[in-house]
Amino acid sequence: LEMNLESLYPKESQMKIYQRKVVFDHSNGQLIVTDKFEFLVDTNEIIINFYCQSKPVIQNDNSILLLENKQLIFRVNHQAMIFNVTEVPITDARLLASWKSPLYKLSGKMVVNQKTLELQYFFEG
């Protein structure tokens, strides 16, 4: 799956290109999400968000255990990314039909001192 996402962000983001590619590596049982960014300026802040039903647990090596019962591990290819977890209550009745409240937002943040960046997120079980 490939998509261009730059049009989803305002001009103030200084984002020229944001391409996402999702591949399932059958031989390793791994889902790989690759984000390629190109910015108009040299210094940029990246914030990525993933939503999870189970509360993610951040490990000492900055890998994240997403689903405790299934041992799904999430990793990113940049050690500079710092993660935190926020509880998000669901108040919309339509969402509550499919999800139980709360959800957990896993946010990764990093400063990039260049105009291009490639991030890879690995989901493995």
N, C-alpha and C positions, 0 to 999 in steps of 0.2 A: 504494500500500500504506500503510495507517495502522494504528498499534497504540498501546495504552496500556502503559507499562512500569513505572510506579511500584511495582507490587506485587512486582517483582523485587528491590527494595532494602529493607534493614532500616529500622525506624523511626528509628534513629540518624542516618540520612542526612538527616532533616528534609525529605524530598521529599513534596510533596503531589500534584503532577501531573508526569508525564513522558510526553509524547506524541511519537511519531516518525512522520514522513510521508516516503515515498520516491516520487519522481516522476522519470520519464525524459522530458526535453525533447527530442523528436525533431528539432525545427528547429535546435537548437544542438548535438545529439549530446552532451548533458550529463545526468548523473545527479545529482539534488539530494536530499540527505537533510536534513530539517528536524527539529530536536529542540526542543520547547517544555518548559520547566521552570517549576514554581512550587514555592517552598520555604516552610517555616513560619517561617524566620528570615531576617535581612537579609544575613548574610555566609556565603557557601558556597564550597566548592572543587569544581570540576568536573574530572573526569578522564575522557577518552574514549580508547578503545582500538580500534585496527583491526589485524587480522593480515594479513600479506602473505607471499606465497611469495618474491618478490624483495626484496632489501634496499632500503628507501626511501632516497632521497637528499633531505635538507632543503636547499632553495635559500636564497639570501640574503634573498629577499623573504618567507620563511617559507611559501612554497608547497612542495609535496613532490612529487617525481617518484617515483611508486609503482612503475612498471614500466619500467625503462630501455629494454628492447627495443621496447616499444609506445608510449613517451612518454605514459603516462597520468599526468595531473597532478591532484593533490588540493589543494584550497584550503578555508579556513574563513573565515567572515565576521567573525571577531573577531581583531584583531591581538594582543590580550593573551594569546592561547593560545600556550604554549611547547611545542614538540614534542621528543621524543627517541625513539631507536630502540633496542630491546633484542633480541638474538638469543635465540630460544626453541627449544631442541632438542626434537624429538618423540621420546618414548619409548613411547608407546602403539601397539601393533602395528596396531590398527584404524585409527588416524589415518594411520599410515605406508602403509596400502594406498591412500590417496587423496592424500596430501601427501608431499613429500620434506622431509627435515629438513636444516637448521633452517627454522622460520618466523621472521618478524620482527614484533615488536609495535611499532606506531607509537602512542605515547601523547601525548596533548595535555592540558595542564593549565592551569587559570586560576582565579583567585579572582574571585568575583562578589559585589559589594556591593549587591545588591538581591534582592527576593523572586522576580522573574520574569526569565527569560532565553530568548532564541531563538537557537539556533546553526544555521547552515547549512553543510553540507559539500558541496563541488562536485567531482565527478569528471569530467574532460574529457580527450579524447584527440585 
